[in-house]
Amino acid sequence: MPARMNVLPKNTGWIEVICGPMFSGKTEELIRRLKRAQIGQQRVQIFKPSIDRRYAEAQIVSHSEQKLDSIAIDRAEEILALVRPDTQVVGIDEVQFFGAEAVRVCEQLANRGLRVIVAGLDQDYRGVPFDPMPHLLAVAEYISKELAVCVVCGNPAHRSQRLSPDDRRILVGARGAYEARCRACFRADGDEPAQSKSEAEAAQPGLPLGEPDGGRRLGRRTGEGQGPEHSK
């Protein structure tokens, strides 16, 4: 008789990845899962890249202003030394900024028996897969793909439109620097100039657009991907 699969992991660690464009609620979802773990009396540690100072230096903060205390670090490998022996859950926000070593760190933590929850962009401002996210998606047990709402047409948005001519791949920004866009409204580097939300409103008054923060979160996920807690 074949063994029955456990719906909830037992006696093992695992990796959960929350990905999507800007303004899709990735950090909000990360905070929700971490708060639930804390309510369940689990010992949680949270990390973020030190270059992300948009809202706070020692907290992860969502665009909706939800927040949790965190430790700012420069390199992912610092997590291995900072994680306490009694920690059960590790959260990492904006994981794409840590590069390839984030994959090795997440795997080591999961192999130690920890629940590892990471959030980050899966595409850059050109619509190109944002390393190391593709590799993390491959090794993760659970994946959530969050979508925003396109501020130009209202369709589901899975890309982040940069509104400045800056061509650096890593450019930390929020309101006014990026907008959520759908496949049809997105303009990659080298295409015709991106139409801003204000230009779209002027051209098509009355067109239903997103919220002022650059896009609304769309309540839609794909795949297994909502973490083991959703299996209950």
N, C-alpha and C positions, 0 to 999 in steps of 0.2 A: 504494500500500500504506500503510495507516494507521500512524502512529508508535506504537511500543511504549512503554507507560508505565514509567518507572523505579520499581521497588518502593522503593528507597532514594533519598532526595533527593540530587541532585548539583549542586554549584556554586550553592547557594542556602541561605538560612536558612529556618527554620520554627518553628512554635509547637506545643508539646504541652501539653495541659491535663489535669490529674489532679483530679477533683472527686468529691464525695460528702459524706456526713454526718460528724459527729465519730466518732472511734473506728473508722474504716473503713480506716485504713492509708495515707492520702494522703501524709503526710510520709515515712512509711517507704518508699513507692514512689518518691517524689521523691529521697530519699537513695540508694536502690538505683541509679537511673539516673545520678545524679551521680557516685557511686563508680565505676560502670562506665566512665564517660567519663574519670575520673581514671586508672583502671587502663590505659586506652587511650592515656595520655600526652596527653590533650586538656587545654587550659587552661580551668579552670572558675572562675567567680565566683558566689557565692551571696548572696542578699539576703533580708531578713525585715523586717516592720514593727517599729518600736521599741516599740510598745505591747505586743507579745507577749513578756513576761518570765517566762512560766510555768516554764520549766526552766532557761533560760540567756539572757544578754543578747547574747552574741556567737556563738551557735550555733543552728542549726535542730535540734530534738530531737523525735523521735517519742514516742508514748506508750509504746512498747516500749524507750525509752531509747537508740535509735540516734541518732547525732549527727554533724554536720559543722560546721566553722567557717563563719561567715557575717558579713555586714555589716548592722547594724541601721540602718534609715533611716526618716525620717518621711513622705516623699513619693516616689512612684514615679519622678518625673522626676529625682531624684537619681541614679538608676541610670545615666542617660545620661552623666553627668559622671564617674562612678566606674568604669565599665567600661574596662578597660585595652585598648590597641590590639591586643594579641595574644590576647585572650580569645576562646575559641571556643564555649563553652557558658555560658549564664546560667541559674541556678535562682532561682526566687522562691517562697517559702513564704507561706501565708496571704494570697494575692493579693487576696482580697475586701476586705481592710482598706484597700487603696490607692485604691479608687474608680475613677471613669471614666478617669482619666489613665493607669491601668495598661494599658489597651487600646492607647492611642497609643504608650506606651513599648515594649510588647512588639512591636508592628508595626514600629517604627523599628529595633529590634534585629534582628528577623528580616530586614528589608530590607537590613541591613548584611551579612547572610550568617551570622548567629549562630543557633545552636540555642537556643531559649528554652523552658525547662520550668517551668511554674507549677503550684502546687497550692493548692486552697482549697475552701471550702464553696460548694455551688451553691444551697443554701436557708438561710434564716435560721431562728430559733427558732419562727417562725410557719408555716414551710413555704412561705414566699414566695421566689421566685428572688432570689438575693443578687447585686445589681449589684457589680461589672461582669461577673460570671461568664457570664451569657447572651451578652453581646457577645463575650467571649473564646472561648466555645464556637463562635460563628458564624465567627470568623476563623481558628481553629486548624486545622492540618493533621491533628493526631492528638488523639484524646480518649479518656480512660479514666474510666469511671464506677465508682468503688469502692463497695462495700456493706459494712455492718457486720451484726451479728446483734442483733435486737431482744432486749433484756434481759428483757422481760416474757413473750414467747411463743416466741422462738427463730426467728421468720421473718426473711427478709432485711430489713434495715433501711436506709432511705434518708433518714431525717429525724433531726434532733437535738432531743431533748426537753429544754427548760430546766426545771430543778427549783426555781427560785426565782420569786417574783412580779415581779422586776425587768423593766420593759418597755423598757429601752434595747435598740436593735437590736444594737449592738456591746457585748458583754460578754464579755471574754476569760476563759475558765475551762476546767477539765478535769474531773478526777474529783470527784464530788460536786456539780458545777454542771450537768452535762448527762448525758444517757443516749441511746444509740442506740435508735430506735424504728421499727417497721414502720408501714405505712399504717393498719392497724386499731388499733394501740395508741397512736398519736400523738394528742396533744391540743393543738390550736392555741389561741392566746390567745383567751379569751372562752368556751371550751368548759368542760366539767366539769374539775375539778382533775386534773392528771396523777397517775397512780398511780406511786409510786416503786418501785424494784426491791425494797426491803425490805418494802413493803406487799404487793407481789405475792407474795413468798415466804411471807409470813404467811398470805395468803388462800388460796394454792394450794401447799402444801408438796409438794416433789418435782417441781415444774414445771421443766423444763430451762431454765436461764437462761444469760446470757452471763457473761463473766469479770468480775472485780471492777473493771476499769478503765472500765466503762460500756458495753462491747460488744466482741465479737470481730470481727476482720476476716474477711469472707467472700471466699473466693477466686473471685470472679466479676467479669468485666468485660464491657462491651458495646461494640459498634461496632468501628471500625478500631482503636481507641484504646489501644494499648499502646506507642506510640512506634515509630519506624522500626526500632529494634533488634530488635523481635519478628518482623520480617519475614524475618530471616535463617534 
